[in-house]
């Protein structure tokens, strides 16, 4: 009877171990699925930020160009504007 008891104990231990292994495997699969979901989410967020950054850089370049054009126009306007010595005195 001692041999039968050892076989049952060994069989139950093996069954318990395979159950634990199945639970651990399921937990790992669940964690991997969760991490893959978050990687996809983060990847999309990074792609969105990249598109937004590109658009903002384009807007910044256009704004700088407009500022340079306005500064040039002001400088040309100042050079072309008559100075106080060039003004015609008012007629009375």
C-alpha positions as CSV (number, residue, x, y, z in Angstrom):
1,X,0.0,0.0,0.0
2,X,2.9,2.2,0.5
3,X,3.7,2.1,-3.2
4,X,0.1,3.0,-4.1
5,X,0.2,6.0,-1.8
6,X,3.5,7.2,-3.3
7,X,2.1,6.9,-6.8
8,X,-1.1,8.9,-5.8
9,X,1.0,11.6,-4.2
10,X,3.3,11.7,-7.1
11,X,0.4,11.8,-9.6
12,X,-1.3,14.6,-7.5
13,X,1.9,16.6,-7.4
14,X,2.4,16.3,-11.1
15,X,-1.3,17.3,-11.7
16,X,-0.9,20.3,-9.3
17,X,2.4,21.3,-11.0
18,X,0.9,21.2,-14.5
19,X,-2.1,23.3,-13.2
20,X,0.3,25.8,-11.7
21,X,2.3,25.8,-15.0
22,X,-0.9,26.4,-16.9
23,X,-1.9,29.3,-14.6
24,X,1.5,30.8,-15.0
25,X,1.5,30.4,-18.7
26,X,-2.0,32.1,-18.9
27,X,-0.8,34.9,-16.7
28,X,2.3,35.5,-18.9
29,X,0.1,35.4,-22.1
30,X,-2.2,38.0,-20.5
31,X,0.7,40.2,-19.6
32,X,2.1,40.0,-23.1
33,X,-1.2,40.9,-24.6
34,X,-1.5,43.9,-22.2
35,X,2.0,45.0,-23.1
36,X,1.4,44.7,-26.8
37,X,-1.8,46.8,-26.4
38,X,0.2,49.5,-24.6
39,X,3.0,49.4,-27.2
40,X,0.5,49.9,-30.0
41,X,-1.1,52.8,-28.0
42,X,2.3,54.4,-27.4
43,X,3.3,53.9,-31.0
44,X,0.2,55.7,-32.2
45,X,0.8,58.5,-29.7
46,X,4.4,59.0,-30.9
47,X,3.2,59.0,-34.6
48,X,0.6,61.6,-33.7
49,X,3.2,63.7,-31.9
50,X,5.6,63.4,-34.9
51,X,2.9,64.6,-37.3
52,X,2.0,67.5,-35.0
53,X,5.6,68.5,-34.6
54,X,6.1,68.5,-38.3
55,X,3.1,70.7,-38.8
56,X,4.2,73.1,-36.1
57,X,7.7,73.3,-37.6
58,X,6.2,74.2,-41.0
59,X,4.0,76.9,-39.4
60,X,7.1,78.2,-37.5
61,X,9.1,78.4,-40.7
62,X,6.2,80.3,-42.4
63,X,5.9,82.7,-39.5
64,X,9.6,83.5,-39.5
65,X,9.6,84.1,-43.2
66,X,6.6,86.5,-42.8
67,X,8.4,88.3,-40.0
68,X,11.5,88.7,-42.2
69,X,9.4,90.1,-45.0
70,X,7.8,92.6,-42.7
71,X,11.1,93.7,-41.3
72,X,12.5,94.2,-44.8
73,X,9.4,96.1,-45.8
74,X,9.7,98.3,-42.7
75,X,13.4,99.0,-43.4
76,X,12.7,99.8,-47.0
77,X,9.8,102.0,-45.9
78,X,12.1,103.9,-43.5
79,X,14.7,104.4,-46.2
80,X,12.1,105.6,-48.8
81,X,10.2,107.8,-46.3
82,X,11.2,111.5,-46.5
83,X,13.2,112.7,-43.6
84,X,12.5,116.0,-41.8
85,X,14.9,117.9,-44.1
86,X,13.0,116.6,-47.2
87,X,9.6,117.7,-46.0
88,X,8.0,120.6,-47.8
89,X,6.9,123.3,-45.5
90,X,3.2,123.7,-45.1
91,X,1.6,126.5,-47.2
92,X,-0.2,129.2,-45.3
